[in-house]
Amino acid sequence: MQIGIVFGLLSSVFFAFSYISLKKSYAEFAPSVAFFVDALLGLLIWVPFALYLGITSYNVLNVLVWAILSAVLSEAYFFFVLSKGEISITGTLLASYPIYTAIISRFVNNEILNPTQLVAITITVLGTVIVATNKKFKFSDLKKHDYLFWALSGALAIGLSDSLSKNAIDRISMQDFLFALALVQIPVALVYLKLEKQPVGVLVKSITDYKKYKFALIGSFLNIVGVLLLWLAFTNTLASIASPLTATYPVLLVILAYFLLKEKIAKKDYYGIALVAIGIITISLA
């Protein structure tokens, strides 16, 4: 199996556990605080990793704009969208972001998929959306409030960000982009805190009162590792292929709930899981 596919699937595993913890953290404080913790952990983990691989100062400066776009669109905005509306609605539509990644990457990165890859990716995304669709989901709910706007704008933002990030990684290196992203996430997180009128002093509280902030810390750590694996996947394969794999975390959540919480798997989830499995196997073979 191609190494990029392995990294993509591992990224999905970390995103699944991160997703659970981050949603729990929202019961404790605003999403901007969770993202601030995420940004700090990114600085502590990504920077040493990038320095170990070796960075080029000129490349880091050259890619700052792309890093800022990634920090805003794919990171901060994702945290914000998760807090908007019912997760049964936003989570379902957010799972469609690989579709936008594939479309945008066709033009930004000139990624042309062969028919087999295209079918495999379509099957994977379809299976993911089926599993992500909560039994409480109703199309009529899309007309209420602004759920549709937040969910689709979030999926589009991630698709655009992933495509641009892939372009940056291909032009320079993964470690240069990672280093730049780690640096720019801090000011982005501070602006996000300001917008939600949250005190910067929350960092001290998160350290001294670990029990209260544990879900944000654990979720952010897992997300940071997941994003690192995502960039490694992007380095070793097409964004159009890596993105659907990293988005399969809803499937993992259902499987984890079955084994750890003894929750029953809905009939539609069996179909979704089967489609994702077929899609992943076909992608690896193609």
Backbone torsions as a table, in degrees:
resi	resn	phi	psi	omega
1	MET	NA	135.5	-180.0
2	GLN	-57.5	139.7	-175.2
3	ILE	-62.6	-32.5	178.2
4	GLY	-62.7	-35.6	178.5
5	ILE	-69.4	-39.0	178.0
6	VAL	-62.1	-46.5	178.6
7	PHE	-62.5	-38.1	179.1
8	GLY	-62.9	-43.2	179.4
9	LEU	-69.3	-39.2	177.3
10	LEU	-64.1	-38.5	176.9
11	SER	-59.5	-41.0	179.1
12	SER	-61.9	-38.0	179.0
13	VAL	-61.6	-47.1	-179.4
14	PHE	-68.0	-36.8	178.1
15	PHE	-64.6	-34.9	-179.7
16	ALA	-62.5	-49.7	179.9
17	PHE	-68.3	-36.2	178.4
18	SER	-63.4	-41.8	-178.7
19	TYR	-58.4	-43.5	-180.0
20	ILE	-62.3	-47.8	-177.6
21	SER	-67.7	-41.2	-177.9
22	LEU	-66.0	-38.9	178.2
23	LYS	-64.5	-36.7	176.7
24	LYS	-66.7	-34.1	-177.6
25	SER	-67.9	-25.6	-178.8
26	TYR	-67.4	-15.9	176.0
27	ALA	-76.5	-14.6	-176.4
28	GLU	-99.5	-37.8	-178.3
29	PHE	-161.6	178.4	-175.5
30	ALA	-67.9	154.1	179.2
31	PRO	-60.7	-26.5	179.2
32	SER	-64.3	-33.1	178.5
33	VAL	-69.6	-42.2	177.5
34	ALA	-61.7	-39.8	179.2
35	PHE	-69.5	-35.3	177.7
36	PHE	-61.4	-44.0	176.8
37	VAL	-62.6	-41.3	178.8
38	ASP	-59.5	-44.2	-178.9
39	ALA	-64.4	-40.2	179.5
40	LEU	-65.9	-42.4	177.9
41	LEU	-66.9	-34.4	176.2
42	GLY	-61.3	-39.9	178.5
43	LEU	-63.8	-39.9	-177.1
44	LEU	-74.9	-28.6	-175.7
45	ILE	-101.4	-47.1	-175.8
46	TRP	-69.1	-41.0	-176.3
47	VAL	-62.5	-50.7	177.6
48	PRO	-60.0	-38.7	179.4
49	PHE	-63.4	-43.9	179.8
50	ALA	-65.9	-41.4	179.2
51	LEU	-65.2	-35.5	178.3
52	TYR	-63.3	-40.7	179.3
53	LEU	-75.4	-24.6	179.1
54	GLY	99.9	117.4	-179.5
55	ILE	-110.3	161.6	175.1
56	THR	-118.0	117.4	-174.3
57	SER	-54.3	-41.9	-178.4
58	TYR	-62.1	-41.8	179.9
59	ASN	-64.7	-39.4	179.8
60	VAL	-61.0	-45.2	179.0
61	LEU	-66.7	-35.5	-176.8
62	ASN	-69.2	-22.3	-173.9
63	VAL	-110.5	8.9	-177.0
64	LEU	-57.4	-40.7	-179.0
65	VAL	-61.6	-43.6	179.7
66	TRP	-66.2	-37.1	179.2
67	ALA	-65.9	-40.3	178.3
68	ILE	-63.6	-43.0	178.5
69	LEU	-60.7	-41.2	179.2
70	SER	-66.1	-42.8	-179.4
71	ALA	-62.8	-36.8	-178.2
72	VAL	-80.2	-52.3	-171.9
73	LEU	-76.7	-46.8	-172.5
74	SER	-92.1	-21.9	-176.8
75	GLU	-107.2	-71.9	-175.5
76	ALA	-60.5	-45.1	-177.4
77	TYR	-66.9	-33.5	177.1
78	PHE	-62.8	-43.8	177.2
79	PHE	-59.7	-40.8	-178.3
80	PHE	-67.1	-45.5	-178.3
81	VAL	-62.8	-37.4	179.5
82	LEU	-59.6	-26.5	-178.0
83	SER	-89.0	-3.7	-177.0
84	LYS	-97.5	124.1	173.5
85	GLY	71.1	-169.0	-179.4
86	GLU	-78.7	131.5	-179.1
87	ILE	-63.7	-25.3	178.2
88	SER	-63.3	-23.9	179.5
89	ILE	-97.9	-54.0	-177.6
90	THR	-63.4	-39.5	-179.6
91	GLY	-62.5	-38.2	-179.5
92	THR	-64.6	-49.1	-176.7
93	LEU	-74.3	-30.4	176.5
94	LEU	-63.1	-31.5	-179.0
95	ALA	-65.3	-9.5	-178.9
96	SER	-87.5	1.7	-174.0
97	TYR	-59.6	-27.8	177.1
98	PRO	-60.8	-26.0	177.5
99	ILE	-62.0	-44.4	-179.8
100	TYR	-70.5	-35.0	177.6
101	THR	-61.4	-45.0	-178.6
102	ALA	-65.7	-42.4	-178.9
103	ILE	-66.0	-48.5	-177.4
104	ILE	-68.7	-37.2	179.8
105	SER	-65.9	-25.1	176.4
106	ARG	-59.7	-36.4	-176.9
107	PHE	-96.3	-38.2	-177.2
108	VAL	-77.4	-42.2	-174.6
109	ASN	-111.4	1.6	-179.5
110	ASN	55.8	40.4	178.8
111	GLU	-85.8	116.9	-179.8
112	ILE	-114.6	115.1	-178.4
113	LEU	-88.1	144.6	174.4
114	ASN	-78.5	164.6	-176.0
115	PRO	-54.2	-40.0	-179.1
116	THR	-65.0	-44.7	178.5
117	GLN	-62.5	-40.7	-178.8
118	LEU	-63.0	-43.7	178.5
119	VAL	-65.5	-43.0	-178.5
120	ALA	-62.7	-42.3	180.0
121	ILE	-67.2	-41.3	178.5
122	THR	-60.8	-43.7	178.8
123	ILE	-62.7	-43.1	-179.1
124	THR	-63.4	-46.9	-179.6
125	VAL	-64.8	-41.2	179.4
126	LEU	-61.6	-45.8	179.1
127	GLY	-62.6	-40.0	178.8
128	THR	-63.3	-44.7	-179.8
129	VAL	-64.4	-38.9	178.7
130	ILE	-61.1	-45.1	-179.6
131	VAL	-69.5	-38.3	-177.7
132	ALA	-69.7	-21.1	-178.8
133	THR	-71.7	110.1	-179.7
134	ASN	-70.4	149.8	-180.0
135	LYS	-64.4	-17.9	177.4
136	LYS	-83.4	-8.0	-176.3
137	PHE	-66.7	130.7	175.7
138	LYS	-134.7	132.9	-179.7
139	PHE	-61.3	-28.5	179.9
140	SER	-65.3	-25.3	-179.5
141	ASP	-69.1	-20.5	-179.2
142	LEU	-64.8	-22.9	-179.5
143	LYS	-80.5	-13.8	-178.5
144	LYS	-86.7	143.4	176.8
145	HIS	52.2	-133.9	-179.7
146	ASP	-133.6	33.6	-178.5
147	TYR	-56.2	-45.8	-176.0
148	LEU	-61.3	-43.1	-178.7
149	PHE	-62.0	-50.2	-176.2
150	TRP	-64.2	-44.7	-176.7
151	ALA	-66.1	-48.8	-178.5
152	LEU	-70.0	-37.2	178.0
153	SER	-66.1	-34.8	176.8
154	GLY	-66.2	-43.6	178.8
155	ALA	-63.8	-41.6	179.1
156	LEU	-66.2	-40.7	179.9
157	ALA	-62.3	-42.9	179.6
158	ILE	-66.6	-42.8	179.0
159	GLY	-60.8	-43.7	178.8
160	LEU	-66.1	-45.4	-179.1
161	SER	-62.3	-45.3	-179.9
162	ASP	-61.7	-39.7	-179.9
163	SER	-66.0	-44.0	179.7
164	LEU	-68.4	-38.1	179.0
165	SER	-65.2	-40.9	176.6
166	LYS	-59.9	-41.3	178.8
167	ASN	-62.2	-42.2	179.6
168	ALA	-66.1	-42.8	179.9
169	ILE	-63.1	-39.8	179.3
170	ASP	-67.1	-33.1	-177.1
171	ARG	-79.2	-33.3	-178.9
172	ILE	-119.0	-98.3	176.6
173	SER	-161.0	159.0	-179.8
174	MET	-63.0	-42.3	-177.4
175	GLN	-67.4	-34.9	177.4
176	ASP	-66.3	-43.1	179.0
177	PHE	-66.2	-42.1	-179.4
178	LEU	-62.5	-41.3	179.7
179	PHE	-63.6	-45.2	179.4
180	ALA	-64.4	-40.9	180.0
181	LEU	-63.3	-41.2	179.3
182	ALA	-61.0	-38.2	-178.5
183	LEU	-72.3	-45.1	-173.7
184	VAL	-76.7	-19.0	179.7
185	GLN	-65.6	-28.2	-179.1
186	ILE	-65.0	-54.4	177.7
187	PRO	-63.3	-34.4	176.9
188	VAL	-63.4	-42.5	179.1
189	ALA	-64.4	-38.3	179.2
190	LEU	-65.6	-40.4	176.8
191	VAL	-64.4	-41.3	179.0
192	TYR	-61.3	-42.7	176.9
193	LEU	-60.5	-42.1	-179.6
194	LYS	-62.7	-42.1	-179.0
195	LEU	-63.9	-35.1	179.4
196	GLU	-94.8	7.6	176.3
197	LYS	55.6	45.0	178.0
198	GLN	-103.8	139.4	-178.8
199	PRO	-73.8	139.7	177.9
200	VAL	-65.3	-25.2	-179.4
201	GLY	-63.0	-4.8	179.1
202	VAL	-62.9	-22.9	178.4
203	LEU	-60.9	-45.2	179.8
204	VAL	-61.0	-41.6	179.6
205	LYS	-63.8	-39.0	-177.9
206	SER	-65.2	-27.2	179.8
207	ILE	-84.5	-43.9	-177.0
208	THR	-78.4	-23.6	-179.2
209	ASP	-121.9	66.8	-174.1
210	TYR	-60.3	-38.9	-176.3
211	LYS	-59.4	-37.9	-179.0
212	LYS	-74.1	-35.0	-173.9
213	TYR	-105.0	12.2	-173.5
214	LYS	-61.0	-37.0	-177.9
215	PHE	-67.8	-36.9	177.3
216	ALA	-67.7	-41.1	-179.2
217	LEU	-66.8	-46.8	-179.6
218	ILE	-66.4	-46.1	-179.6
219	GLY	-61.9	-40.9	-179.9
220	SER	-67.6	-40.9	178.5
221	PHE	-60.7	-46.1	-179.8
222	LEU	-65.2	-37.4	178.5
223	ASN	-66.0	-40.7	179.5
224	ILE	-61.7	-43.9	178.0
225	VAL	-66.8	-39.7	178.4
226	GLY	-61.8	-42.0	178.4
227	VAL	-66.2	-38.8	176.8
228	LEU	-59.5	-45.3	177.7
229	LEU	-65.9	-32.5	176.9
230	LEU	-61.8	-46.7	-180.0
231	TRP	-66.7	-33.7	176.0
232	LEU	-65.3	-37.0	176.7
233	ALA	-65.8	-43.1	179.5
234	PHE	-63.4	-31.6	-179.9
235	THR	-69.8	-29.4	-171.6
236	ASN	-107.9	-2.4	177.3
237	THR	-157.5	178.2	-179.1
238	LEU	-71.0	147.7	176.9
239	ALA	-62.5	-34.0	-179.9
240	SER	-64.0	-24.8	179.5
241	ILE	-94.6	-42.9	-177.8
242	ALA	-66.5	-40.3	-175.0
243	SER	-59.6	-47.9	178.6
244	PRO	-61.9	-31.4	-179.8
245	LEU	-71.0	-43.6	-179.8
246	THR	-70.0	-19.1	-178.7
247	ALA	-86.8	-0.1	-176.2
248	THR	-81.2	10.1	-178.3
249	TYR	-58.8	-29.3	176.4
250	PRO	-59.9	-33.5	178.1
251	VAL	-66.0	-42.7	178.9
252	LEU	-64.8	-36.1	178.7
253	LEU	-62.0	-41.2	179.2
254	VAL	-65.6	-43.1	-179.1
255	ILE	-66.5	-42.2	178.5
256	LEU	-62.9	-41.1	179.6
257	ALA	-63.3	-33.7	-179.7
258	TYR	-68.3	-46.1	-175.4
259	PHE	-83.1	-36.9	-175.4
260	LEU	-90.6	-37.0	-176.8
261	LEU	-108.3	-0.3	179.3
262	LYS	59.1	29.3	177.9
263	GLU	-79.2	145.1	179.2
264	LYS	-74.5	146.9	177.3
265	ILE	-93.1	124.7	-179.6
266	ALA	-66.5	155.2	-177.7
267	LYS	-58.0	-42.4	-178.3
268	LYS	-66.3	-27.6	179.4
269	ASP	-69.4	-33.4	176.4
270	TYR	-60.3	-43.5	178.5
271	TYR	-63.9	-43.5	-179.4
272	GLY	-63.5	-44.7	179.5
273	ILE	-62.7	-40.6	178.8
274	ALA	-62.8	-43.2	179.3
275	LEU	-63.4	-43.3	179.4
276	VAL	-62.9	-43.1	178.7
277	ALA	-60.8	-45.0	178.9
278	ILE	-63.2	-42.4	-179.4
279	GLY	-62.3	-45.9	-178.5
280	ILE	-64.7	-43.3	178.6
281	ILE	-62.9	-41.3	179.9
282	THR	-67.0	-39.6	177.9
283	ILE	-61.5	-45.1	-178.3
284	SER	-64.8	-35.1	179.5
285	LEU	-77.4	-30.8	-176.7
286	ALA	-79.0	NA	NA
